[in-house]
């Protein structure tokens, strides 16, 4: 049974408000006890923003993910050629690994990779040129001055000839089936889908407590929230690998 986006949003919102109402009713003893200690307004302020509001947000996230049913990826898809854009600024230590992950993709159609060196002054350009000699489908755009990631990607976009364009960060590692899954997801989604994004994880997530925290931030703050945004057809903006098509904008 198909449920429209507006209906899904209404169901999720009503559920979240009901949960918030229940939380307010259930926490009345807390309000009374804390009011006796610090006063009415501070008590309501602290309990509301420490417990009630986060509870509403969690209920909204939980119900949204529960109602998010994606269409299955169509079998026997005809995968089109794609172009990958990579803006790089002083990424000599990691870009070789990223490029190698792209050349190991099991994607069944041609992949063109365009690296835009955004004013790099380390050995980024040398590494890309060395790799370029081994892979004819790799192209380097060398910008002598740093102009920012968006502007650098626009330089690459001007040279794209495929309908589907993918952007990849220079310090990422793409699983060998990553491009295939991205394109398959896009081609299997409703016709009005303009962009999709991959799940981003941390490679060194067990190195220290900072990377462990970053892993949870990526998993919850990016993967979960972006999935909810896409469920309600909101703006999809993600770091790392995502792709879009110039025909549908």
C-alpha positions as CSV (number, residue, x, y, z in Angstrom):
1,X,0.0,0.0,0.0
2,X,1.4,3.3,-1.1
3,X,1.5,6.1,1.5
4,X,2.2,9.6,0.3
5,X,5.1,11.7,1.6
6,X,2.7,14.2,3.2
7,X,0.8,11.4,4.9
8,X,4.0,9.9,6.2
9,X,5.1,13.2,7.6
10,X,1.8,13.8,9.3
11,X,1.9,10.3,10.9
12,X,5.5,10.9,12.1
13,X,4.7,14.4,13.4
14,X,1.5,13.2,15.3
15,X,3.4,10.3,16.8
16,X,6.2,12.6,18.0
17,X,3.8,15.1,19.5
18,X,1.9,12.4,21.3
19,X,5.2,11.1,22.7
20,X,6.1,14.6,23.8
21,X,2.7,15.0,25.4
22,X,3.2,11.7,27.3
23,X,6.6,12.8,28.4
24,X,5.4,16.1,29.8
25,X,2.6,14.3,31.7
26,X,5.0,11.6,33.0
27,X,7.6,14.1,34.1
28,X,5.2,16.3,36.2
29,X,6.8,15.0,39.5
30,X,10.2,16.1,38.2
31,X,8.8,19.6,37.4
32,X,7.4,19.9,40.9
33,X,10.4,18.6,42.7
34,X,12.8,20.8,40.7
35,X,10.5,23.9,41.0
36,X,10.8,23.6,44.8
37,X,14.6,23.7,44.5
38,X,15.3,26.3,41.8
39,X,12.0,28.0,40.9
40,X,9.2,27.4,38.3
41,X,10.8,28.9,35.2
42,X,14.3,27.5,35.5
43,X,12.8,24.0,36.3
44,X,10.6,24.1,33.2
45,X,13.5,25.4,31.1
46,X,16.0,22.7,32.1
47,X,13.6,19.7,32.0
48,X,12.1,20.8,28.7
49,X,15.4,21.2,26.9
50,X,17.2,18.3,28.5
51,X,14.4,15.7,28.3
52,X,11.3,16.8,26.4
53,X,12.8,18.3,23.3
54,X,15.4,15.6,22.8
55,X,12.6,13.0,23.3
56,X,10.5,14.6,20.6
57,X,13.5,14.6,18.2
58,X,14.3,10.9,19.0
59,X,10.7,10.0,18.5
60,X,10.6,11.8,15.1
61,X,13.8,10.0,14.0
62,X,12.6,6.6,15.2
63,X,9.2,6.9,13.5
64,X,10.7,8.3,10.3
65,X,13.2,5.5,9.9
66,X,10.5,3.0,10.7
67,X,8.3,4.3,7.8
68,X,11.2,4.6,5.3
69,X,10.7,1.8,2.8
70,X,13.0,2.1,-0.2
71,X,12.2,0.4,-3.5
72,X,14.4,-2.5,-4.3
73,X,17.2,-2.0,-6.8
74,X,16.0,-3.1,-10.2
75,X,17.7,-6.3,-11.5
76,X,19.5,-6.3,-14.9
77,X,19.9,-2.5,-15.0
78,X,21.7,-1.0,-17.9
79,X,24.4,1.1,-16.2
80,X,25.5,4.2,-18.0
81,X,29.0,5.8,-18.1
82,X,29.7,8.1,-15.2
83,X,32.2,10.8,-14.4
84,X,33.9,11.2,-11.0
85,X,35.0,14.6,-9.8
86,X,37.6,14.9,-7.1
87,X,38.7,18.3,-5.7
88,X,42.1,18.0,-4.0
89,X,44.1,20.4,-1.8
90,X,47.4,19.1,-0.5
91,X,46.2,15.5,-0.4
92,X,49.5,13.8,-1.5
93,X,49.4,11.4,1.4
94,X,46.0,9.9,0.8
95,X,44.9,10.6,-2.8
96,X,46.8,7.6,-4.2
97,X,44.7,5.2,-2.1
98,X,41.5,7.0,-3.1
99,X,42.4,6.7,-6.8
100,X,43.2,3.1,-6.5
101,X,39.8,2.4,-4.9
102,X,38.2,4.0,-7.9
103,X,40.1,1.9,-10.4
104,X,39.1,-1.3,-8.6
105,X,35.4,-0.7,-9.0
106,X,33.3,-3.5,-10.4
107,X,31.1,-1.0,-12.2
108,X,30.0,-2.5,-15.6
109,X,30.4,0.8,-17.6
110,X,33.2,3.2,-18.3
111,X,34.3,5.5,-15.4
112,X,36.0,8.8,-16.1
113,X,37.9,10.4,-13.2
114,X,38.7,14.1,-13.1
115,X,41.0,15.3,-10.3
116,X,41.0,19.1,-9.8
117,X,44.1,20.2,-7.8
118,X,42.9,23.3,-6.0
119,X,46.2,25.1,-5.7
120,X,48.0,22.3,-4.0
121,X,51.6,23.0,-3.1
122,X,52.6,19.5,-1.9
123,X,53.1,16.5,-4.1
124,X,49.4,16.0,-5.0
125,X,49.9,16.9,-8.6
126,X,52.9,14.6,-9.0
127,X,51.0,11.7,-7.5
128,X,48.1,12.2,-9.9
129,X,50.3,12.6,-12.9
130,X,52.1,9.4,-12.1
131,X,48.8,7.6,-11.8
132,X,47.5,9.4,-14.9
133,X,50.2,7.7,-17.0
134,X,48.8,4.3,-16.0
135,X,45.1,5.1,-16.4
136,X,44.0,6.8,-19.6
137,X,40.6,7.5,-18.1
138,X,42.1,9.8,-15.4
139,X,42.5,13.5,-16.1
140,X,44.1,16.2,-14.0
141,X,43.0,19.9,-13.9
142,X,45.7,21.9,-12.3
143,X,44.5,25.2,-10.7
144,X,47.5,27.3,-9.7
145,X,45.6,29.2,-7.0
146,X,43.3,27.9,-4.3
147,X,39.7,28.9,-5.1
148,X,37.7,26.6,-2.8
149,X,36.1,23.2,-3.2
150,X,32.9,24.4,-4.9
151,X,34.7,26.5,-7.5
152,X,37.2,23.6,-8.1
153,X,34.4,21.2,-8.7
154,X,32.7,23.6,-11.1
155,X,35.9,23.5,-13.2
156,X,35.6,19.8,-13.4
157,X,31.9,19.9,-14.1
158,X,32.5,22.0,-17.2
159,X,34.4,19.1,-18.7
160,X,31.8,16.4,-17.9
161,X,30.0,14.7,-20.8
162,X,28.1,12.1,-18.9
163,X,24.6,12.4,-17.5
164,X,25.6,11.1,-14.1
165,X,28.3,12.9,-12.1
166,X,29.8,11.7,-8.8
167,X,31.9,13.7,-6.4
168,X,34.4,12.0,-4.2
169,X,36.6,13.5,-1.4
170,X,40.3,13.0,-2.0
171,X,40.7,11.3,1.4
172,X,38.0,8.7,0.9
173,X,38.1,5.0,0.1
174,X,35.2,3.7,-2.0
175,X,34.2,0.1,-1.6
176,X,34.6,-1.9,-4.8
177,X,30.8,-2.0,-5.3
178,X,30.2,1.6,-4.1
179,X,29.7,3.2,-7.5
180,X,27.5,0.3,-8.7
181,X,25.3,0.6,-5.6
182,X,25.0,4.4,-5.9
183,X,24.0,4.3,-9.5
184,X,21.7,1.4,-9.0
185,X,20.0,3.2,-6.1
186,X,19.5,6.3,-8.2
187,X,18.2,4.4,-11.3
188,X,15.7,2.4,-9.1
189,X,14.4,5.4,-7.2
190,X,11.3,7.5,-8.3
191,X,11.8,9.5,-11.5
192,X,11.8,12.8,-9.5
193,X,14.9,11.8,-7.5
194,X,17.7,14.3,-8.2
195,X,20.5,13.0,-6.0
196,X,21.5,10.2,-3.8
197,X,24.4,9.8,-1.3
198,X,26.5,7.0,0.0
199,X,27.0,6.1,3.6
200,X,30.2,7.5,5.0
201,X,32.2,5.6,7.6
202,X,35.5,6.3,9.3
203,X,38.4,4.0,8.3
204,X,40.4,4.6,11.5
205,X,37.4,4.5,13.8
206,X,39.3,2.4,16.4
207,X,42.4,4.6,16.6
208,X,41.4,6.9,19.5
209,X,38.4,8.3,21.2
210,X,38.1,11.2,18.7
211,X,37.8,8.9,15.7
212,X,35.3,6.8,17.7
213,X,33.2,9.8,18.4
214,X,33.5,10.9,14.7
215,X,32.2,7.5,13.6
216,X,29.1,7.9,15.6
217,X,28.7,11.5,14.4
218,X,28.9,10.2,10.8
219,X,26.6,7.3,11.4
220,X,23.9,9.2,13.3
221,X,24.4,12.8,12.3
222,X,24.9,12.2,8.6
223,X,23.6,8.8,7.6
224,X,20.5,8.7,9.7
225,X,19.5,12.4,9.3
226,X,20.2,12.4,5.6
227,X,18.0,9.3,5.2
228,X,15.2,11.1,6.9
229,X,15.7,14.2,4.8
230,X,15.5,12.1,1.6
231,X,12.4,10.3,2.9
232,X,10.6,13.7,3.1
233,X,12.2,14.8,-0.2
234,X,14.3,17.4,1.5
235,X,17.6,18.8,0.4
236,X,20.3,16.1,0.3
237,X,23.8,17.5,1.1
238,X,26.5,15.0,2.2
239,X,30.2,14.9,2.5
240,X,32.1,12.3,0.6
241,X,30.7,10.4,-2.3
242,X,27.4,11.4,-3.8
243,X,26.2,11.8,-7.3
244,X,23.7,13.8,-9.3
245,X,22.6,14.1,-12.9
246,X,22.6,17.3,-14.8
247,X,19.5,16.4,-16.7
248,X,17.1,16.4,-13.7
249,X,18.0,19.7,-12.1
